[in-house]
Each structure stands twice: as C-alpha cells, then as structure tokens.
Amino acid sequence: MLAFFGRILNNKKTKKKSVKEMKKSLIVGLGNPGIKYANTRHNIGFKILDHLAEQENLSFTTDKLGDICTYKYKGRPFVLLKPNTYMNLSGKAVRYWLEKEKIDIDNLLVVTDDLNLEFGTIRIKSKGSDGGHNGLKDIQDKLNTSKYNRFRFGISNSFSKGKQVDYVLGEWSPHEQKHLPERLDQAVKAIQSFGTTTLANTMNAFNNK
C-alpha cells in the first residue's frame, strides 16, 4: 500500500515537472526595422534581444512579420521576436507568433522603452495601460486585452518641450552609451528569469534595479 501511494506521489511530481518543462516564452522586443533606427532609444527592445542573441551565440532569421530566433535556456524554450511591421503595427506580429507557436499569453513578455523611468531602470508588470506608447497600444488592440506582461526599460524624459519625437528617435548620449552595456546585461538576465522562474520572482529580483 505504501509503495502504491509512493508511485502516485512520484507520478504527480513528474506531471508537475513536465508541465513546467513545457513552458515556452515569447519575448518580443519592440522597435523599428532599418539601420536608420538601429541605435535610437525607441529601439531598445531590438537592442536587448540582439544583446541576448550575441551572448548566447544565436542568430535571427527573417520570417513572417518579423525576425525570429529560438533557443533553450535551462531547459526552457524561448522564441525571440523583433517585429518588422514598424512600431505602430507591432500587434499583428505578436498575435501571429503567439498563435503559431501555441504560446499562452501569460508567457508573453513585451520589451519596450519608457519615458517615465530614469535611464536604465527596469520595470516588469503583468498588465497596465499603453502609456501613450503606440507599439503597446497596437498590441492591446490586436490581443483585445491589456493583461499581458511588459518589460519597460527607462530612457528618461530629458528633452525640451515639443522635442519628444526627436528624443525617442534620437541616438543614445555618450553618458548613456557608457552605461548601456551593464544595463543590457541586466535586461538579459531579467528575460531569462522570466522564462525560467515565476513572474513574481522576476519582478522582485529586477524591478527598479
């Protein structure tokens, strides 16, 4: 009898482990395609995913609606997506790849810039408004919900009145360039944490740090 219950407990543990191992994450970095935008603040989503790919010796391939890369980290599968639809139409690519890869929306993480956070600050949340960000606005529209995980990377609001567009589409300052590598390393760790632990653990470990 004890052996029987022991097998049941072991089976339950195996099932839990299998469910955990099946988790696949879609990490979407927002940005605009083309060399013109490559080093702009608005393209931090692309830049973070490129940094992750460089660290892991990965390469992106162009597929439907974006550049795609897949890999495993600690046994967990990741799909990295850089939409090529331009920022304001990001939602179509996000919806397509969620459906194609059969990924639950709880395992979606959208990486974007945020004017309301100091440079390099990381803020991960499970839901929220678009905050006036056109990329997030389109994703919310195409997914028909604001309840999806987003990773906001602070670019600060150091611009004069009427210069917001020039600022977000402008290139990093020398000061920002100096500190960006360390912030990119931290951002990659946060993404990997999201795909291998819980959202709560990731938020506790990386928010505002």
C-alpha positions in Angstrom: 0.0 0.0 0.0 2.8 2.4 0.9 4.5 1.6 -2.3 1.3 2.3 -4.2 0.9 5.8 -2.7 4.6 6.4 -3.3 4.1 5.8 -7.0 1.1 8.2 -7.0 3.2 11.0 -5.4 6.0 10.3 -7.8 3.6 10.5 -10.8 2.2 13.8 -9.5 5.8 15.2 -9.2 6.6 14.0 -12.7 3.5 15.6 -14.1 4.3 18.9 -12.4 7.8 18.8 -13.7 6.5 18.0 -17.2 4.1 21.0 -17.2 7.0 23.3 -16.0 9.3 22.0 -18.8 6.6 22.6 -21.4 6.5 26.4 -20.7 7.5 28.3 -23.8 8.1 32.0 -23.7 7.6 34.6 -26.5 9.9 37.6 -25.9 9.0 40.5 -28.2 11.4 43.4 -28.5 9.7 46.5 -29.9 11.5 48.7 -32.4 11.6 50.0 -36.0 13.4 48.0 -38.7 16.3 49.5 -40.7 19.8 50.9 -40.0 18.3 54.4 -39.6 16.7 53.4 -36.3 19.2 50.8 -35.0 20.8 52.9 -32.3 17.8 55.0 -31.2 16.2 55.0 -27.8 12.9 53.8 -29.2 14.7 50.6 -30.4 15.8 49.4 -27.0 13.6 46.3 -27.4 15.5 45.3 -30.5 18.8 46.1 -28.8 18.1 44.0 -25.8 17.2 41.0 -27.9 20.2 41.5 -30.1 22.4 41.6 -26.9 20.8 38.3 -25.7 21.5 36.7 -29.1 25.1 37.9 -29.1 25.7 36.5 -25.6 24.1 33.1 -26.5 25.7 33.0 -30.0 22.4 33.0 -31.7 21.2 34.5 -35.0 17.9 35.8 -36.2 16.2 34.8 -39.4 13.6 36.7 -41.2 10.2 35.1 -41.2 6.6 36.2 -41.4 6.1 39.7 -39.8 9.5 39.7 -38.1 12.9 38.4 -37.3 12.8 35.2 -35.3 15.2 33.3 -33.1 14.6 30.3 -30.9 16.8 28.7 -28.2 16.7 26.9 -24.9 17.9 28.2 -21.5 18.0 25.9 -18.5 15.8 23.5 -20.5 13.1 26.2 -21.2 12.3 27.1 -24.8 12.3 30.8 -25.8 11.1 32.4 -29.0 12.6 35.8 -29.6 10.7 38.2 -32.0 11.6 41.5 -33.5 8.6 42.6 -35.5 9.4 44.2 -38.9 6.0 45.9 -39.1 7.3 49.1 -37.6 6.5 50.1 -34.0 2.9 51.3 -34.5 1.8 48.0 -36.1 3.5 45.6 -33.7 0.3 43.8 -32.6 -0.2 41.8 -35.8 3.2 40.1 -35.4 2.7 39.4 -31.7 -0.7 37.8 -32.3 0.6 35.8 -35.2 3.5 34.3 -33.3 1.6 33.6 -30.2 -0.9 31.6 -32.3 1.7 29.9 -34.5 3.9 28.8 -31.5 0.8 28.0 -29.4 2.1 30.1 -26.5 -0.1 31.2 -23.7 -0.5 34.9 -23.3 0.8 34.5 -19.7 4.2 33.6 -21.2 4.4 36.7 -23.4 6.8 39.4 -22.5 7.0 42.6 -24.5 10.1 44.7 -24.2 9.8 48.4 -24.8 11.2 51.9 -23.9 9.6 54.1 -21.3 9.9 57.9 -21.0 8.6 57.9 -17.4 11.5 55.8 -16.0 15.1 57.0 -15.4 17.6 55.8 -17.9 18.4 52.0 -17.5 15.6 51.4 -14.9 13.8 48.1 -15.4 10.1 47.8 -14.6 8.3 44.5 -15.3 4.5 44.3 -14.9 1.7 41.8 -15.6 -0.7 44.4 -17.1 -1.2 48.1 -17.5 -2.1 50.9 -19.9 -0.3 51.7 -23.1 1.0 54.9 -21.5 0.8 56.6 -24.9 3.2 54.1 -26.4 1.9 53.3 -30.0 3.5 49.9 -30.0 1.8 48.8 -26.8 -1.4 50.4 -28.0 -1.5 48.3 -31.1 -0.6 45.1 -29.2 -3.5 45.8 -26.8 -5.8 46.4 -29.7 -4.8 43.2 -31.6 -4.8 41.0 -28.5 -8.0 42.6 -27.2 -6.6 42.9 -23.7 -4.2 44.9 -21.6 -3.4 41.9 -19.4 -0.1 40.9 -20.9 3.4 41.1 -19.4 5.5 44.1 -20.4 9.2 44.9 -19.7 9.7 48.7 -19.6 13.3 50.0 -20.0 13.7 53.5 -18.8 15.0 56.1 -21.3 14.2 59.1 -19.1 12.4 62.3 -20.3 15.4 64.6 -20.7 14.0 66.6 -23.6 12.7 70.1 -24.0 9.1 70.9 -24.8 7.9 69.7 -28.2 11.0 67.6 -28.7 9.7 64.2 -27.6 9.7 62.6 -31.0 13.2 63.8 -31.7 14.3 62.4 -28.4 12.9 58.9 -28.6 14.1 58.6 -32.2 17.4 60.1 -31.3 20.6 58.2 -30.6 22.0 57.5 -27.1 24.1 60.2 -25.5 27.8 59.4 -24.7 26.8 59.0 -21.0 24.1 56.5 -21.9 26.4 54.7 -24.2 28.9 54.3 -21.4 26.4 52.6 -19.0 24.3 50.8 -21.6 26.3 47.5 -21.7 25.8 46.8 -18.0 22.1 47.7 -18.3 21.7 45.4 -21.3 23.4 42.5 -19.3 20.8 43.1 -16.5 18.0 43.2 -19.0 19.0 39.8 -20.5 19.1 38.3 -17.0 15.6 39.5 -16.4 14.3 38.0 -19.6 15.9 34.6 -18.8 14.5 34.8 -15.3 11.0 35.4 -16.7 11.3 32.3 -18.8 12.7 30.0 -16.1 11.1 31.2 -12.8 7.9 33.0 -11.9 6.8 36.5 -12.9 6.7 37.4 -9.2 10.3 36.3 -8.6 11.4 38.2 -11.7 9.7 41.4 -10.6 11.2 41.1 -7.1 14.7 40.5 -8.5 14.8 43.1 -11.2 12.3 45.9 -10.8 13.9 49.3 -10.2 17.4 47.7 -10.1 
